[in-house]
Amino acid sequence: MKKTTESTSHYTDLEKMSSEDLLININREDQTVALAVEKEIPNIAALVNACHERMHRGGRLFYIGAGTSGRLGVVDASECPPTFGVPHGLVIGIIAGGDRAIRKAVEFAEDDREQGWKDLMEYQINESDTLVGIAASGTTPYVLGAIETARKHGVLTGGISCNPGSPLSLAVEFPITPEVGPEFVTGSTRMKSGTAQKIVLNMLSTALMIKLGRVKGNKMVDMQLSNNKLIDRGVKMIMDEIAVTYEMAEELLNKHGSVRKAVEAFQQNN
């Protein structure tokens, strides 16, 4: 299989470029990423709808990947609870090599075809859940082994890769394949491929959380109030919804613990 992610860069003699030229050319390549993702919107929407059906019935969303792809999945999963107020076990990111691989590469972890499913079994993944494999190349054994076994157990499967026709795209029910072409530094899929995967993950999880009722209007009404900035944001959200002073909104937020609950309590009593 020809991997566009491994194709030779359109640029050469990178070490001879000025700092400005390096940045201009990297940015020029990055501008193509959103357009590549745009072509995949119908496929992303199909996965959102299928996953939503299961999550609406109590299912969970799992991401699995290795290296950069695994880290991106872990980041997206870890941001769902503070952003949308969902339980930490609703969206779960799994990376080859375990949590230590988030900071430091674990040699050959991605080459173990059996370990991915073993890692998923620690969470008792089942037919109610959705598993999204993330692999820029679409050939990572750790991810492919997990996906193939998951399908045999009735788990809904999606895949995010950047090589059309890759084994991952063929193995899942819902493939998402933004083709971003050669990287600025040949084979460095942490660049355009990583950016494309991050965009798709943002779209996937945000759309799901909205469909699950975790956004009202355009606001994160269930966000965790974990610092002063977020508390201030929450107070202002309440003020936008109901005619109260900053002090009153702050009091309501402190009492009820979330923007949604504060607004609902005020409306019920007035």
TORMARRO-642162 format. One line per 2 residues: number of its first residue (from 1); their letters; for each residue x, z, y negated of N, C-alpha, C. Coordinates in pm, 1 decimal. Example, Ala and Ser with C-alpha at 12.3 -4.5 7.8 and 13.67 -1.06 7.14 Angstrom:
1 = as = 1319.0/780.0/569.0/1230.0/780.0/450.0/1320.0/780.0/330.0 ~ 1285.0/708.0/225.0/1367.0/714.0/106.0/1290.0/787.0/-3.0
This chain:
1 = mk = 83.7/0.0/119.8/0.0/0.0/0.0/87.6/0.0/-125.4 ~ 57.5/-89.6/-218.3/130.2/-92.9/-344.4/77.6/16.7/-436.5
3 = kt = 166.1/100.4/-485.2/127.9/210.8/-572.9/161.2/175.1/-717.9 ~ 57.7/154.8/-797.9/84.0/125.9/-939.7/148.5/245.6/-1008.5
5 = te = 122.6/365.9/-954.9/182.9/485.0/-1015.0/334.3/488.1/-996.4 ~ 384.7/410.1/-901.2/528.9/404.8/-876.3/591.8/277.3/-932.3
7 = st = 511.6/194.9/-998.7/563.5/69.0/-1052.7/664.8/94.6/-1163.8 ~ 753.6/-1.4/-1183.4/859.2/12.3/-1284.3/800.3/14.5/-1425.0
9 = sh = 848.3/103.4/-1506.0/803.9/117.0/-1644.2/814.8/-15.1/-1720.5 ~ 725.6/-32.7/-1819.0/731.7/-149.9/-1906.3/849.3/-140.4/-2004.0
11 = yt = 913.5/-25.3/-2007.8/1020.7/-0.8/-2104.6/1151.7/22.2/-2029.3 ~ 1261.3/-9.5/-2093.0/1391.1/12.6/-2031.9/1488.0/68.7/-2135.0
13 = dl = 1603.6/110.1/-2087.9/1705.0/169.8/-2176.2/1645.7/282.6/-2260.2 ~ 1568.1/368.4/-2195.7/1501.8/476.8/-2268.2/1602.3/566.4/-2339.8
15 = ek = 1717.6/587.1/-2276.2/1817.5/676.9/-2333.7/1878.3/622.4/-2463.3 ~ 1855.9/495.2/-2490.1/1908.9/434.9/-2612.9/1809.0/437.4/-2728.5
17 = ms = 1685.1/478.7/-2700.8/1582.1/481.3/-2804.6/1600.2/602.2/-2895.7 ~ 1557.8/587.0/-3019.9/1555.4/700.5/-3112.3/1441.0/793.9/-3073.2
19 = se = 1443.1/914.3/-3125.6/1335.0/1008.5/-3097.4/1200.4/949.6/-3137.8 ~ 1195.5/887.2/-3254.5/1070.4/830.7/-3302.9/1021.7/718.2/-3212.8
21 = dl = 1112.7/631.4/-3168.8/1071.9/521.6/-3081.0/1023.3/573.5/-2945.4 ~ 1089.6/676.6/-2894.4/1042.8/736.8/-2769.7/898.8/784.8/-2783.6
23 = li = 871.9/855.8/-2892.2/739.1/913.4/-2912.0/634.4/806.1/-2939.1 ~ 669.9/704.1/-3015.2/576.8/594.1/-3043.2/538.0/524.2/-2913.5
25 = ni = 635.4/499.7/-2828.4/607.7/427.5/-2704.5/530.9/512.7/-2603.9 ~ 562.9/641.7/-2596.4/484.7/730.7/-2510.4/340.1/734.7/-2556.9
27 = nr = 322.3/747.0/-2688.1/186.9/751.3/-2744.1/112.6/620.7/-2720.9 ~ 183.6/509.8/-2730.3/120.6/379.9/-2706.0/66.1/373.1/-2563.6
29 = ed = 142.7/423.5/-2468.4/96.4/426.0/-2329.8/-20.9/522.5/-2311.9 ~ -11.8/638.1/-2377.4/-118.6/737.5/-2364.0/-252.5/684.3/-2414.1
31 = qt = -250.2/595.7/-2512.1/-374.9/542.6/-2567.2/-452.5/459.4/-2466.7 ~ -387.0/416.2/-2360.2/-455.9/336.0/-2258.4/-531.6/422.9/-2157.7
33 = va = -501.2/552.7/-2157.0/-555.0/639.3/-2052.3/-706.1/656.5/-2064.9 ~ -753.3/686.0/-2185.2/-897.1/708.5/-2203.5/-978.0/584.1/-2165.4
35 = la = -923.3/467.2/-2190.5/-992.6/343.5/-2154.8/-1000.2/327.2/-2003.0 ~ -893.9/368.2/-1934.2/-895.3/362.5/-1788.1/-999.7/459.4/-1731.4
37 = ve = -1009.9/577.3/-1790.8/-1109.8/674.8/-1746.3/-1250.3/624.0/-1776.2 ~ -1268.5/559.8/-1890.8/-1401.3/508.7/-1928.8/-1459.3/418.8/-1819.8
39 = ke = -1375.2/337.2/-1757.1/-1421.7/247.1/-1652.2/-1473.5/322.6/-1529.9 ~ -1432.6/448.8/-1518.0/-1471.5/528.7/-1401.5/-1594.2/616.2/-1425.5
41 = ip = -1654.3/608.8/-1543.7/-1767.1/696.0/-1575.7/-1880.9/686.5/-1473.5 ~ -1919.4/568.5/-1426.6/-2025.5/564.9/-1324.2/-1988.7/643.1/-1198.6
43 = ni = -1862.0/637.4/-1159.1/-1817.7/710.4/-1040.3/-1812.3/861.4/-1066.2 ~ -1769.8/899.2/-1187.0/-1768.3/1042.1/-1222.5/-1911.0/1095.3/-1224.3
45 = aa = -2002.6/1017.8/-1282.2/-2143.4/1060.0/-1289.6/-2202.1/1077.7/-1149.8 ~ -2167.3/989.1/-1058.6/-2219.0/999.9/-921.8/-2172.4/1130.3/-856.8
47 = lv = -2046.3/1165.7/-878.5/-1994.6/1290.6/-822.6/-2059.4/1411.4/-889.7 ~ -2076.0/1406.2/-1022.2/-2142.1/1515.5/-1094.4/-2280.5/1539.7/-1036.3
49 = na = -2357.9/1434.4/-1017.9/-2495.5/1449.6/-968.3/-2499.2/1505.3/-826.8 ~ -2412.4/1455.0/-741.0/-2410.9/1502.4/-602.6/-2364.2/1647.3/-595.1
51 = ch = -2260.7/1680.0/-672.3/-2208.9/1816.5/-673.5/-2309.8/1912.7/-734.2 ~ -2378.7/1868.9/-838.6/-2477.2/1955.2/-903.9/-2587.8/1995.3/-807.5
53 = er = -2630.8/1901.5/-725.8/-2735.8/1932.5/-628.4/-2695.0/2049.1/-539.7 ~ -2570.1/2048.8/-496.3/-2522.6/2155.4/-407.8/-2499.3/2285.3/-484.5
55 = mh = -2441.1/2275.4/-603.2/-2415.0/2396.4/-681.1/-2545.2/2461.3/-726.3 ~ -2645.4/2379.5/-752.7/-2776.5/2431.6/-792.7/-2838.2/2514.5/-680.3
57 = rg = -2800.6/2482.8/-557.0/-2850.6/2556.4/-440.8/-2754.9/2668.5/-399.2 ~ -2653.1/2694.9/-480.8/-2561.0/2804.4/-451.5/-2425.0/2764.2/-400.6
59 = gr = -2397.0/2634.4/-394.2/-2267.5/2588.3/-347.5/-2157.1/2608.0/-450.1 ~ -2035.0/2593.3/-404.1/-1917.5/2609.5/-490.1/-1843.4/2477.0/-505.1
61 = lf = -1756.0/2471.3/-605.7/-1671.6/2354.5/-629.3/-1526.7/2394.1/-605.2 ~ -1460.4/2321.0/-515.9/-1319.1/2343.1/-487.1/-1237.6/2223.6/-536.1
63 = yi = -1120.7/2252.5/-592.3/-1019.7/2150.9/-620.6/-900.9/2178.3/-528.6 ~ -837.8/2072.0/-479.9/-717.1/2090.9/-399.9/-615.9/1983.0/-435.4
65 = ga = -490.7/2023.0/-453.4/-386.8/1928.2/-490.3/-250.0/1990.0/-473.0 ~ -147.8/1910.2/-499.4/-8.7/1955.5/-491.5/62.2/1919.9/-621.2
67 = gt = 162.2/1998.6/-657.3/241.0/1969.2/-776.9/156.3/1966.7/-902.6 ~ 181.3/1867.5/-988.0/107.1/1854.6/-1113.6/-43.2/1848.0/-1089.3
69 = sg = -84.2/1771.1/-989.4/-226.9/1756.1/-960.3/-289.0/1890.3/-921.5 ~ -219.2/1967.7/-840.2/-269.7/2098.2/-801.4/-279.0/2192.8/-919.7
71 = rl = -177.8/2188.1/-1006.7/-179.0/2275.6/-1124.8/-295.4/2241.9/-1216.5 ~ -323.9/2114.3/-1232.6/-436.0/2073.9/-1317.8/-568.1/2125.7/-1262.4
73 = gv = -583.4/2122.3/-1130.6/-704.7/2175.5/-1068.9/-717.7/2325.2/-1088.7 ~ -606.8/2397.6/-1072.9/-607.2/2541.9/-1092.1/-643.5/2576.0/-1236.7
75 = vd = -586.7/2500.6/-1331.5/-616.3/2525.5/-1473.4/-765.0/2504.9/-1501.5 ~ -820.4/2394.0/-1454.7/-961.4/2366.4/-1482.7/-1051.4/2473.6/-1421.8
77 = as = -1021.7/2513.0/-1298.1/-1102.2/2616.0/-1232.3/-1092.0/2748.9/-1305.8 ~ -970.6/2783.6/-1348.7/-950.2/2914.6/-1412.0/-1014.2/2923.6/-1549.2
79 = ec = -1042.1/2809.0/-1611.1/-1101.7/2809.6/-1744.5/-1254.4/2813.8/-1742.1 ~ -1314.7/2792.7/-1626.3/-1461.3/2794.3/-1619.3/-1522.3/2932.2/-1644.2
81 = pp = -1470.0/3040.2/-1584.7/-1529.6/3172.0/-1611.5/-1524.5/3213.8/-1759.2 ~ -1408.9/3206.3/-1826.8/-1410.4/3248.4/-1967.8/-1491.5/3156.9/-2058.2
83 = tf = -1494.4/3027.8/-2027.2/-1565.3/2932.4/-2113.2/-1716.0/2937.8/-2092.1 ~ -1757.9/2947.8/-1965.2/-1900.5/2935.4/-1934.3/-1962.2/3061.1/-1874.3
85 = gv = -1883.0/3166.1/-1855.5/-1936.8/3291.6/-1805.0/-1978.5/3289.2/-1659.4 ~ -1924.9/3195.0/-1582.0/-1960.0/3188.2/-1439.5/-1867.9/3279.9/-1359.6
87 = ph = -1908.3/3320.2/-1239.4/-1821.7/3403.8/-1155.5/-1692.2/3331.4/-1120.1 ~ -1586.4/3408.4/-1098.5/-1456.3/3348.0/-1067.3/-1458.0/3270.7/-936.0
89 = gl = -1549.1/3301.3/-846.8/-1553.1/3231.9/-719.3/-1638.0/3107.0/-716.3 ~ -1689.3/3063.1/-831.1/-1776.0/2944.6/-832.1/-1695.4/2815.0/-832.9
91 = vi = -1588.3/2810.6/-910.5/-1498.1/2695.8/-914.1/-1359.6/2746.5/-876.5 ~ -1303.1/2690.3/-771.0/-1180.0/2743.1/-712.8/-1074.7/2633.5/-705.0
93 = gi = -957.1/2660.5/-759.2/-846.0/2566.6/-753.5/-742.7/2611.4/-651.9 ~ -702.7/2520.8/-562.7/-604.9/2552.0/-458.3/-487.3/2455.5/-470.5
95 = ia = -367.1/2510.7/-468.2/-246.6/2429.5/-482.8/-156.4/2447.2/-361.0 ~ -97.2/2339.1/-315.7/-4.4/2345.1/-202.7/110.4/2439.8/-235.9
97 = gg = 137.9/2532.6/-144.4/243.3/2630.0/-168.1/194.5/2760.7/-225.3 ~ 63.2/2768.6/-255.7/6.1/2892.2/-308.1/34.2/2913.6/-454.9
99 = dr = -6.8/3028.3/-505.4/1.3/3054.9/-648.8/143.5/3046.6/-704.2 ~ 244.2/3076.0/-621.5/381.7/3066.3/-673.2/419.1/2923.3/-709.0
101 = ai = 347.2/2826.1/-650.6/375.7/2686.3/-681.0/324.1/2645.0/-819.0 ~ 243.1/2730.7/-881.0/195.5/2699.1/-1016.3/312.5/2696.7/-1113.3
103 = rk = 408.9/2786.1/-1092.6/523.2/2795.6/-1183.9/647.8/2724.3/-1131.7 ~ 663.9/2721.6/-1001.0/786.1/2665.7/-943.9/752.2/2582.4/-821.1
105 = av = 808.9/2462.3/-815.4/779.8/2373.2/-703.1/820.5/2436.2/-570.8 ~ 733.8/2423.1/-470.5/762.2/2471.6/-335.9/797.3/2350.8/-250.1
107 = ef = 918.3/2346.5/-199.8/967.6/2229.4/-128.4/881.6/2196.1/-6.3 ~ 845.7/2070.1/2.8/775.8/2011.9/117.7/635.2/2068.3/141.9
109 = ae = 584.1/2151.0/49.8/449.4/2207.8/68.9/344.7/2097.6/77.4 ~ 363.6/1990.3/1.3/262.0/1884.5/-1.6/263.1/1798.9/123.7
111 = dd = 364.5/1813.6/207.6/377.4/1728.1/325.7/308.1/1784.9/449.6 ~ 253.9/1906.2/439.0/188.4/1971.5/553.0/41.4/1930.8/558.0
113 = re = 8.1/1847.5/654.5/-127.1/1791.7/663.1/-230.6/1893.7/710.7 ~ -187.9/2001.4/773.0/-280.5/2100.0/827.5/-306.6/2216.9/732.9
115 = qg = -213.3/2243.1/642.0/-219.7/2365.5/562.7/-335.4/2366.3/463.4 ~ -373.2/2250.3/411.4/-480.4/2243.9/313.1/-610.2/2303.0/365.7
117 = wk = -648.2/2263.9/486.1/-771.7/2316.6/545.2/-757.5/2465.4/575.6 ~ -639.8/2508.4/619.1/-616.3/2651.4/642.8/-636.7/2730.4/513.3
119 = dl = -586.0/2676.4/402.7/-602.2/2744.3/274.2/-748.9/2750.8/232.7 ~ -823.0/2644.6/260.0/-965.9/2642.5/226.1/-1045.6/2740.2/311.6
121 = me = -1005.1/2756.5/435.6/-1077.2/2845.0/525.7/-1068.0/2991.2/482.3 ~ -966.8/3023.8/402.1/-958.0/3160.0/349.0/-1077.5/3191.3/258.5
123 = yq = -1140.5/3086.3/206.4/-1259.0/3101.4/120.6/-1387.9/3070.9/196.0 ~ -1375.5/3048.4/326.2/-1491.7/3017.3/410.7/-1571.6/2900.1/353.2
125 = in = -1500.2/2794.9/316.1/-1566.9/2674.9/265.0/-1664.1/2623.6/370.6 ~ -1779.6/2572.1/324.7/-1882.3/2528.9/419.7/-1960.6/2410.2/364.0
127 = es = -2063.1/2368.7/437.9/-2137.4/2246.5/403.6/-2217.4/2257.9/273.7 ~ -2225.9/2375.5/216.1/-2292.5/2390.7/86.9/-2200.7/2354.0/-29.4
129 = dt = -2070.5/2342.9/-1.6/-1969.6/2330.2/-106.6/-1926.3/2185.6/-129.8 ~ -1851.9/2166.7/-238.2/-1793.0/2037.3/-272.6/-1642.2/2053.5/-284.1
131 = lv = -1567.8/1960.3/-227.8/-1421.6/1961.3/-235.4/-1373.8/1834.7/-305.7 ~ -1295.7/1852.5/-413.2/-1238.2/1739.5/-486.1/-1087.6/1740.2/-465.4
133 = gi = -1037.8/1637.3/-399.6/-893.8/1621.7/-381.8/-833.2/1553.6/-503.2 ~ -719.9/1605.2/-548.8/-652.9/1550.3/-665.9/-512.2/1508.0/-626.1
135 = aa = -480.3/1380.1/-639.4/-347.4/1330.1/-603.0/-324.9/1199.1/-676.1 ~ -231.5/1196.9/-767.3/-206.9/1075.4/-845.9/-180.8/955.8/-755.2
137 = sg = -99.2/976.5/-652.6/-65.5/867.8/-561.0/-181.3/835.2/-467.3 ~ -262.5/937.5/-437.4/-368.9/919.5/-339.8/-319.1/922.1/-197.8
139 = tt = -195.1/970.0/-178.9/-136.1/968.4/-44.9/-84.6/1105.4/0.2 ~ -106.7/1210.1/-75.3/-50.8/1341.5/-44.7/-107.5/1397.8/86.0
141 = py = -23.6/1420.9/187.7/-73.3/1467.7/318.0/-152.4/1597.5/310.5 ~ -107.7/1692.4/229.9/-176.7/1821.7/215.6/-321.4/1800.8/173.0
143 = vl = -342.6/1709.0/80.4/-476.9/1681.4/28.6/-558.0/1599.9/129.3 ~ -496.9/1496.9/185.1/-568.6/1410.0/278.4/-615.2/1485.8/402.4
145 = ga = -529.8/1571.5/455.8/-567.8/1649.6/573.0/-686.9/1739.4/544.5 ~ -685.7/1801.7/426.8/-796.4/1890.2/388.7/-925.8/1812.5/371.3
147 = ie = -917.8/1697.3/306.3/-1036.5/1614.9/282.2/-1096.7/1566.1/413.6 ~ -1013.8/1516.2/501.3/-1063.5/1460.6/626.9/-1132.1/1568.0/712.7
149 = ta = -1072.7/1687.2/716.9/-1133.5/1795.1/794.6/-1260.9/1844.7/727.2 ~ -1259.1/1850.6/595.3/-1377.5/1895.5/521.1/-1497.3/1805.0/548.3
151 = rk = -1474.6/1675.1/549.5/-1585.0/1581.7/577.2/-1643.1/1604.1/715.8 ~ -1557.2/1634.6/812.0/-1605.1/1660.3/948.0/-1694.5/1783.9/953.2
153 = hg = -1674.4/1874.7/856.7/-1754.1/1997.2/853.0/-1869.9/1989.2/753.8 ~ -1900.1/1869.3/705.8/-2016.6/1850.2/620.2/-1997.2/1886.4/474.9
155 = vl = -1873.6/1910.3/434.0/-1844.9/1940.0/293.2/-1850.6/1810.1/212.8 ~ -1916.0/1812.4/96.2/-1918.3/1696.1/7.8/-1778.5/1673.9/-48.4
157 = tg = -1730.4/1549.4/-50.8/-1592.9/1524.3/-93.3/-1583.6/1421.6/-205.6 ~ -1496.6/1451.9/-301.5/-1461.8/1358.3/-407.5/-1310.9/1351.4/-417.3
159 = gi = -1261.7/1249.3/-484.0/-1116.6/1235.1/-498.1/-1080.1/1177.3/-632.9 ~ -973.1/1229.5/-691.9/-921.5/1177.6/-818.7/-779.4/1130.1/-794.8
161 = sc = -760.0/999.5/-802.3/-626.8/941.4/-786.9/-612.8/825.8/-885.3 ~ -493.9/770.1/-893.1/-468.9/662.5/-990.3/-422.1/534.3/-924.1
163 = np = -439.6/524.3/-792.6/-405.4/403.5/-717.7/-528.8/350.8/-646.1 ~ -586.8/240.6/-695.6/-704.0/183.1/-628.5/-674.3/151.0/-482.1
165 = gs = -770.7/181.4/-396.4/-752.1/152.5/-255.1/-661.2/249.4/-182.6 ~ -629.7/362.7/-245.7/-541.7/461.4/-183.4/-612.1/528.5/-66.2
167 = pl = -536.3/590.9/23.9/-599.2/664.7/134.0/-698.2/770.3/86.4 ~ -670.6/837.0/-25.2/-764.0/936.8/-76.3/-894.2/871.2/-119.6
169 = sl = -884.9/759.1/-190.7/-1005.1/688.6/-235.4/-1091.5/645.1/-117.3 ~ -1026.4/608.1/-8.8/-1099.1/561.7/109.0/-1153.3/676.8/193.0
171 = av = -1093.3/795.4/179.1/-1131.1/908.3/264.4/-1250.2/986.6/210.9 ~ -1277.2/977.4/80.5/-1381.8/1060.6/20.3/-1511.1/982.3/0.5
173 = ef = -1619.6/1056.0/-18.9/-1748.5/992.6/-46.5/-1759.4/945.2/-190.4 ~ -1691.3/1015.9/-281.1/-1700.9/983.5/-422.8/-1560.8/969.2/-483.9
175 = pi = -1503.4/847.7/-473.9/-1370.3/826.0/-531.4/-1374.9/800.2/-681.7 ~ -1280.9/858.6/-752.9/-1263.2/835.0/-896.7/-1118.7/789.6/-914.2
177 = tp = -1100.7/667.6/-964.9/-966.7/608.9/-963.3/-932.0/540.3/-1095.6 ~ -899.8/618.0/-1198.5/-854.5/556.4/-1323.6/-715.8/494.6/-1303.7
179 = ev = -707.3/363.8/-1319.5/-580.5/294.5/-1297.2/-503.9/287.0/-1429.7 ~ -406.2/373.6/-1444.6/-334.1/383.0/-1572.1/-207.9/299.0/-1575.3
181 = gp = -168.4/242.8/-1462.0/-52.1/156.4/-1459.4/79.4/233.1/-1456.0 ~ 190.9/161.6/-1473.8/322.6/224.8/-1466.0/340.7/334.4/-1570.6
183 = ef = 413.4/438.4/-1533.5/442.9/546.7/-1626.2/556.8/506.2/-1720.9 ~ 562.4/572.6/-1836.4/669.6/545.7/-1933.1/805.6/571.1/-1868.2
185 = vt = 818.2/683.9/-1799.7/933.7/710.0/-1713.8/888.8/678.4/-1572.6 ~ 948.5/578.8/-1510.8/901.5/527.7/-1381.5/875.1/640.2/-1281.4
187 = gs = 750.9/643.3/-1231.4/713.4/738.1/-1128.0/680.1/877.8/-1175.4 ~ 690.5/905.2/-1306.0/663.9/1040.7/-1356.7/515.2/1058.3/-1379.1
189 = tr = 444.2/1089.2/-1272.2/297.6/1094.0/-1278.4/244.1/1217.3/-1350.0 ~ 332.1/1304.0/-1398.6/287.4/1413.2/-1485.8/246.2/1359.3/-1622.0
191 = mk = 275.5/1230.7/-1648.5/247.7/1172.0/-1779.2/107.7/1109.1/-1781.3 ~ 96.3/978.0/-1777.2/-35.9/915.3/-1789.8/-130.6/953.6/-1675.8
193 = sg = -80.5/956.7/-1555.0/-166.5/992.8/-1441.7/-218.7/1135.0/-1457.6 ~ -130.2/1226.7/-1496.5/-171.6/1364.7/-1518.7/-273.9/1376.7/-1630.0
195 = ta = -253.0/1299.9/-1736.5/-348.2/1301.3/-1847.9/-484.4/1250.1/-1803.1 ~ -484.3/1143.7/-1724.7/-610.4/1088.7/-1674.0/-682.5/1189.8/-1585.8
197 = qk = -608.6/1256.6/-1499.0/-669.6/1356.4/-1411.8/-727.5/1471.8/-1492.9 ~ -655.3/1515.1/-1594.6/-704.1/1623.8/-1680.4/-833.1/1583.3/-1750.7
199 = iv = -839.9/1461.1/-1801.2/-960.8/1413.0/-1868.5/-1078.2/1412.7/-1771.5 ~ -1055.5/1361.5/-1650.4/-1163.9/1355.3/-1551.9/-1210.7/1495.8/-1515.1
201 = ln = -1117.4/1587.7/-1495.5/-1154.8/1725.5/-1462.5/-1234.8/1789.8/-1575.4 ~ -1193.2/1766.8/-1700.0/-1269.9/1817.4/-1814.6/-1413.3/1766.0/-1810.6
203 = ml = -1427.8/1637.2/-1785.8/-1559.6/1574.8/-1783.4/-1643.4/1630.4/-1668.8 ~ -1582.2/1640.5/-1552.8/-1653.8/1685.1/-1432.9/-1705.2/1827.7/-1448.2
205 = st = -1616.1/1920.3/-1480.3/-1657.2/2060.8/-1486.5/-1749.4/2087.7/-1605.3 ~ -1723.6/2024.3/-1718.7/-1808.3/2047.5/-1836.1/-1949.3/1994.6/-1812.2
207 = al = -1959.6/1874.3/-1757.1/-2091.8/1818.5/-1728.1/-2167.2/1906.9/-1628.7 ~ -2097.0/1955.9/-1527.6/-2161.5/2042.1/-1428.4/-2210.6/2172.3/-1491.0
209 = mi = -2126.6/2233.9/-1573.5/-2166.4/2360.5/-1635.3/-2286.6/2342.2/-1728.6 ~ -2290.2/2229.9/-1799.6/-2405.8/2201.3/-1886.4/-2531.5/2184.4/-1801.8
211 = kl = -2520.0/2108.2/-1692.0/-2635.4/2084.9/-1605.6/-2680.1/2213.1/-1535.1 ~ -2587.6/2306.8/-1518.8/-2622.0/2435.5/-1458.0/-2674.7/2535.6/-1560.1
213 = gr = -2690.8/2490.5/-1685.6/-2752.8/2573.8/-1787.9/-2658.3/2667.8/-1860.1 ~ -2528.0/2639.4/-1853.9/-2430.1/2729.8/-1912.6/-2394.5/2696.1/-2057.6
215 = vk = -2463.3/2598.4/-2114.0/-2448.6/2563.0/-2255.8/-2588.4/2551.0/-2314.1 ~ -2606.5/2601.7/-2434.7/-2734.3/2587.3/-2502.8/-2711.4/2511.9/-2633.1
217 = gn = -2784.1/2401.4/-2649.6/-2757.1/2315.5/-2765.4/-2621.2/2251.5/-2747.6 ~ -2524.0/2301.3/-2820.7/-2386.4/2256.0/-2798.9/-2289.8/2374.7/-2794.2
219 = km = -2343.2/2493.4/-2763.0/-2263.1/2614.9/-2774.6/-2242.4/2685.7/-2640.0 ~ -2125.0/2749.9/-2629.3/-2087.2/2823.3/-2508.4/-2148.0/2962.7/-2514.0
221 = vd = -2277.0/2970.9/-2488.5/-2349.2/3096.6/-2511.9/-2319.5/3203.6/-2407.1 ~ -2252.3/3165.3/-2298.8/-2219.4/3262.6/-2195.0/-2069.9/3292.9/-2187.8
223 = mq = -1993.0/3247.4/-2286.7/-1847.4/3265.4/-2282.5/-1810.5/3414.2/-2278.3 ~ -1696.8/3442.0/-2215.1/-1647.3/3579.2/-2208.9/-1585.2/3617.4/-2343.2
225 = ls = -1615.8/3736.7/-2390.6/-1568.0/3782.4/-2521.7/-1436.5/3857.4/-2502.8 ~ -1331.4/3781.3/-2474.3/-1205.7/3841.6/-2430.3/-1102.6/3861.8/-2540.9
227 = nn = -1134.0/3819.8/-2664.0/-1042.9/3845.8/-2775.3/-1120.7/3839.4/-2906.2 ~ -1055.6/3878.7/-3013.7/-1123.8/3886.8/-3143.2/-1172.3/3751.1/-3192.7
229 = kl = -1095.8/3647.3/-3164.5/-1137.0/3512.7/-3206.4/-1270.1/3474.7/-3143.1 ~ -1282.8/3503.8/-3012.2/-1405.5/3467.9/-2941.4/-1522.1/3556.6/-2983.4
231 = id = -1494.2/3681.0/-3013.1/-1600.6/3768.6/-3063.5/-1652.6/3716.3/-3196.9 ~ -1562.4/3677.4/-3284.7/-1602.6/3622.1/-3414.5/-1682.9/3493.5/-3395.8
233 = rg = -1638.7/3410.3/-3301.3/-1712.5/3286.0/-3273.8/-1852.7/3317.7/-3224.3 ~ -1861.2/3418.9/-3134.7/-1991.4/3457.3/-3081.7/-2083.8/3510.3/-3189.5
235 = vk = -2030.6/3590.5/-3280.3/-2111.1/3644.0/-3390.3/-2168.6/3530.1/-3474.3 ~ -2086.0/3432.0/-3503.4/-2131.6/3318.8/-3585.3/-2233.0/3232.3/-3511.3
237 = mi = -2218.8/3223.1/-3379.8/-2318.9/3150.9/-3300.7/-2454.7/3219.5/-3312.3 ~ -2454.3/3351.8/-3304.4/-2579.6/3426.7/-3316.1/-2641.0/3405.2/-3453.8
239 = md = -2558.1/3407.1/-3556.4/-2607.6/3385.4/-3692.3/-2667.9/3246.7/-3709.2 ~ -2612.6/3148.8/-3635.5/-2667.8/3012.9/-3640.8/-2805.6/3004.8/-3575.9
241 = ei = -2829.7/3091.8/-3478.8/-2954.3/3087.5/-3403.2/-3065.2/3170.9/-3465.7 ~ -3028.7/3286.1/-3520.3/-3130.0/3376.1/-3577.6/-3085.1/3423.1/-3715.9
243 = av = -3180.6/3451.7/-3800.1/-3150.0/3486.0/-3940.5/-3111.0/3633.0/-3952.4 ~ -2983.8/3662.6/-3924.0/-2933.5/3799.1/-3936.5/-2797.3/3795.9/-4005.9
245 = ty = -2757.4/3911.0/-4057.1/-2627.4/3922.2/-4122.0/-2516.0/3922.8/-4017.1 ~ -2393.0/3908.5/-4063.2/-2277.8/3913.5/-3973.4/-2275.0/4047.8/-3900.4
247 = em = -2298.7/4154.5/-3976.4/-2293.7/4289.3/-3919.6/-2399.5/4307.9/-3810.6 ~ -2521.5/4258.7/-3837.6/-2628.6/4269.2/-3739.2/-2596.5/4186.3/-3614.0
249 = ae = -2545.4/4065.3/-3636.2/-2509.3/3979.1/-3523.5/-2400.2/4043.5/-3438.8 ~ -2304.2/4106.1/-3504.9/-2195.1/4173.3/-3432.5/-2249.2/4290.0/-3350.4
251 = el = -2342.5/4363.5/-3409.3/-2403.4/4476.1/-3338.6/-2479.9/4428.5/-3215.8 ~ -2555.3/4319.2/-3231.8/-2629.8/4263.4/-3119.2/-2535.6/4216.3/-3008.0
253 = ln = -2426.9/4153.6/-3047.6/-2331.1/4101.8/-2949.3/-2266.0/4216.4/-2872.0 ~ -2226.5/4319.5/-2943.8/-2164.7/4434.8/-2878.4/-2261.7/4503.7/-2783.0
255 = kh = -2386.6/4505.6/-2819.6/-2487.3/4573.9/-2738.4/-2521.2/4496.6/-2612.0 ~ -2534.4/4364.4/-2624.5/-2585.9/4284.3/-2513.5/-2477.8/4208.1/-2436.5
257 = gs = -2359.2/4192.2/-2494.7/-2246.6/4139.5/-2418.6/-2230.3/3989.8/-2413.3 ~ -2329.0/3913.3/-2460.0/-2314.6/3767.7/-2465.1/-2404.5/3711.3/-2573.7
259 = vr = -2370.4/3593.6/-2619.7/-2451.2/3528.4/-2722.8/-2592.4/3505.9/-2670.6 ~ -2604.0/3454.1/-2550.4/-2735.4/3424.4/-2493.4/-2823.3/3549.1/-2488.5
261 = ka = -2769.0/3657.5/-2432.5/-2847.1/3779.9/-2416.9/-2882.3/3841.5/-2551.8 ~ -2789.9/3832.0/-2647.4/-2815.6/3888.3/-2780.3/-2930.1/3815.7/-2849.6
263 = ve = -2928.2/3682.7/-2843.2/-3032.4/3602.4/-2907.5/-3166.9/3625.4/-2838.4 ~ -3166.2/3624.2/-2705.0/-3290.9/3643.9/-2630.5/-3351.2/3781.2/-2659.1
265 = af = -3268.3/3883.2/-2664.4/-3318.1/4019.1/-2691.5/-3379.2/4028.5/-2830.3 ~ -3312.9/3966.8/-2928.9/-3364.5/3969.6/-3065.6/-3497.4/3898.1/-3073.6
267 = qq = -3507.8/3781.3/-3011.0/-3630.0/3701.8/-3017.5/-3747.1/3771.3/-2946.8 ~ -3717.5/3843.8/-2840.4/-3822.9/3915.3/-2768.5/-3878.3/4032.6/-2849.7
269 = nn = -3794.6/4090.2/-2933.9/-3834.0/4209.7/-3009.4/-3879.0/4178.9/-3151.2 ~ -3882.4/4051.3/-3187.5/-3920.4/4014.5/-3325.2/-4022.9/3901.4/-3325.3
